[in-house]
């Protein structure tokens, strides 16, 4: 039987319609209180275990010895967590040193300078992946979206329509893929504020598929394209992305486009019920901005990228702490001694 004539039930598992009531979820207050009251102590410990995955190969060089890269990365992430300037966060660096989470508290200027180092960007991205991996057993449905973080820089141009100078604040975009159950961020990319969202989806899907079993991916209509649907299907997941008004069921090679378009037209209510799981990605952005701020302080673009990656790592560690108290499990990043989790830095 041709694929166009097969019933949709072969491709999709239909869900029974709801009774029309909005679902409500109760809060586990004892677990929430325990997670919040012990978060900072657990954060310092888990961040130390996460930074232990960074292996450094130092080359012989003359001159003054450089600061330990592991300690600098630890303090760079800790600075974002406490939301203090480098000078005010120095006392937190010293507390971490007293607890033997780092060997020595680096100078605040050293931490600020490393934000602008493009060589630590892959290290931070790797830590984003590793910090989300303990929740791979819980996540099968994912959502993708982007949000803007404002900077302290401004752009200006002359408007001929209004005959005056127009000034606006620059911003950068954070593109993420997150789980819809725990709100953990599985991968992140940072671009300038005027970049498009759609071309970023295949990369987010491919990186997430390396650590998670993906069954469903939801995103808004800005990501509706044949290439994106094909990338999601290649990862073994179903794309729940609403189609634009000008979309048609064309006889094209991307069969997933035809299948999802038929499902979207004939079972609109079931489609939208699964699609609206993407609202969790808005919760992720709210959590990050409320807790770690909606601005970036770095002036250079590389500093903004590394600073946002540190925000993502802080968010993932806080999510892990919350889930540890609710689901009653422990996290040890180095327990499996998996070489794939190690990253080597050639200094």
N, C-alpha and C positions, 0 to 999 in steps of 0.2 A: 504494500500500500504506500503511495507517495507520502512524503512528509507533510505536504499541504493538506491531505485528507485525514490525517490521524487526529483522533480526539485530543483535546487539550489536557484531559486527565492523565495522559501518558507522560506529560511534561511537568505538570503541576499537581501538587497535593492540595485539593480544595479544602478550605476550612469551613466549619459550620458558622453561619452568620450569628453575630452576637445578639443579645436581647435589647440592644439599644442603649444600655447603661454604660457610662464611662467607667472604666476600671479604676479602682483605687488600690493603693499599696500602703500597708502599715509600716511604720518605722520601728526598727529594733532599737529602742532607746538605750537599753543597757550596753549593747555592742557599740552604738554610736558614741555614747559618753566615754566608754573605755578607749575608743580609737582617738577621740579628740583630746582627751586628757594626757595620753601617752604618745601623741603623734611626733612631737619634736625629738624626744629621746629615741624613738624607733627610727625616725628619719635620719638622724646622725649615724646610727648603726648600719642601717640598710644602705645608705649612701657610701659608707666605707666599704662594705662588701661589694657594692657595684663598681666602685673605682678600683678594687683589687683585680678586676679583669683586664685592666690596662697594663700591658707588659712593655717595659722600656728597654730598648737597646741603645746604650749610649756609645757614641764614638769618641775617640781620644781627641781632645782639643785643648789648646792653651787658654790661659786667662782665668777669670773668676768662674767658679762652678755655678751652674744654673740651678734654679729651684727645681725640686722634684715635680715632674709633670703631673703625677698622680695627685699630689697635694694641691697643685694649682687648680686642677679640674674639680677636685672636691670643694675647694673654697669658692670657685666660680659658681657652682651650682648652689652652694650654701648661701651665698650672697643674694641670689635670686629668691631663695626660700624665705629669708628673714626680711627681705624688702628694705634693705638699708644701703646706704652708700658704702663705698669701699672703706672709708675711714671708720665709720660707725660699726661696720661688720668685722673689724679687726678683733674686737673682743670675742665674737663668736668663733673666729678662726683660732684664737688662743684656747677657748674652751674645748674645741675639737682636738687641739694638740694635747691638752692636759688629759683628755680621755684616751689618748693614743690612737685616735682615728687618722691622724696625720702625723708625720715625723716632726714637722716644724711649721709654724704659722708663717706663710709668705707675706711679703709687703703688699699693701693694698694696690700700689702702682703696678706690681708684677701681675696681680690678678686682672687688673684693668687692661694691661697690655696684651694678655693672652686672649682676651675676647676678640681682638682684631687679628688673631693668627688663623689663617685659613687652613692650616694643617690639622687643627683640632676639630674641625667640622665633621669629618668622617668618624672620629672617636665619639663625639656627642651623638651622632645618628646611630652608631652601634649601641650606645648605652640606652637610647630610646627603644631600640628593638629588644634588648635584653631585659629592660625593666618591664616590658609588656608580656614577655614570654611566660612568666608564671601563671598567667590567666588564660593560656591557650586552651585549657580544658573547658572553660566556661563560655567562650565566645565562638559563635558560628555565623552571626548576622552582624554586618558592619555598615557604617555610614560614612560618607565622604562629604566634605564641604570646606570652605575657606572663610577666614575672617581677617579683619585689618587691625593692626596695632599702630597707634600713632607714635610719632617721633617728636623731638624737640627742634626739628628743622622745618623751615617754611620755604615755599616757592612763590614766586611773584611774576605776574605778566600784566601787560597793559590791555584792557578790554576796550576795543574800539566802539562796541555797542553802548557801553556806559561811560566811555571817555574817562576812565579812572583806572588806577592800579588795583589789581585783585590779588589777594594773598590767601593762601590756604596751607594747612599743615600737611607735611608729607607723611606717608604711612607705608608699611610693609605688609605683605599678605602671608598668612600662615595657612598652608594646605595640609589637612590631616585625614587619616583614616582611623576610625575609632570603633570599638565594640559597643553594641547597643544595650548590653546588660550591665557591664561594670563601668562603662565610659572610659576605658583605658585607651590610650592613643597607641596605635600599632606602628605608624610611620608618619613622618612629617617632612614637608618641604617648605622652604621660605623663598619668596620672590618679591619683586618690587610691587608697589600698590596697584599698578595698571595692568598687570599680567592677567591673562585669561585663565579660567578655572578648568575648562574641559581638557586641555592637553596634559594636565597634571594627573588625571585619574589612572591611566595605565601604569605609571610608575608607582603610585600608591598601592594599586592592586597587586602588582608583581612583588613588591617588597613585603607586603602583608602575607601573601601566600607562602612565603618561605618559612613562616613560623606558625601559621594558623590554618585550620581547616575551614575554608570559606564556603558557605552554602548560599547566603543571600547578601547582596550589596544594594544599599539604597542611596539615592542621591537626587538632587532636584533637577529640574529640566535643563539647567545650564550644562549638564554633563551628557545630555541626550545626543549621542552620535553613534554611527555604525562602528567606528574604531573602538570606542569605549565599551560598547556592548560586546564586541568580539573579544576584547581583552578580559572582560569579566567571565565570559563563557569559557575562555581558555584556562582560566584559573579554577574552573569547576564550580562556579557559583551562578546564581540566577540574578540578573539585573532588574531591580525594581526602580526604574527611572521613568517618570511620566514623559509622554511624547508631546512634542510641540504641536501647535494647531496645524501647521503645514506638513506634518508627517503623514506619509501614505504607506500602504502595504505594497511596496514595489518588489518585483521579482529580482532580488539581488542575491549575491553569493552568501551574504551574512544571514544564515537561516535563523539565528537567535533574534534578529530584528523582526522577522515575520512572526515568530512564535510569541514574542512579548507583545507585539502590536495587536495580535489577535486576542491575547489575554486581556490587554488593556481596553479593547473595544467591547468585548463580550462579558467580562467580569470586572467591571470598573470598581465596584465596591470592595471586592476582595483584594484587588490590586492596590487600591489606596490604603486599605487597612495595613498591608505590609509596607507600603511606601512610607507611611507616617512614622515608622520606626526611626526614620532619619532625624526626627525631632531631638533625639538624644545627642546628636552632634552639637546642637545649639546649647544643650546643657553643659557639654564639655567646655565650650567657649566661655560660657557664663562662669563656670567653676574656675577656670584659669584666670580670667580677667578680674574676678572678684577677689581671689586669693593672692595672685601674684602681679596684679596691675595690668592695665590695658595700654601701657606705653613701654617703649624701649629707650634706654638712656644713651646707648652708643651712637656715635656720630657717623662712623664708617659703616658701609653696608655689611661687611663681614662681621663686624661686631654685633650688628642687629641680628644676623642669622644665628650666631652662636648664643646670643642672649635668649632668643626665642626657643632654641633647642633646650637650653637649661630650664626654661619654664615648663616645657613639655616633660622633661625628666622629673622635675619636682611634682608635677601633676600625677604622673604615673606612680611615683613612690607613695603619694598620699592615697591614691586609689588602692594600692596594694595593702597599705596599713588598714584601711577601712574594711577591705574584703577579708583580711586575716582575722579580724574580730568577728565579722558576721558569719563567715564560712568555716572558721576554726581550722585554719591550716597555717603552716609556717613557710617562710620563703628563705631559701639559701641559694644565692646566685652561683656559688662555687661548689655546691654539693655534688653535682653531676660531673664536675671536672671536664666539661665538654670543650674540646679545642675550638669548636665553632663559636663559642661565646667569648673567646679571648681575642684581643686586638693588640697588635704589636706596633709600637711607635719606635721608629728609627730616629734617634736624636743626633 
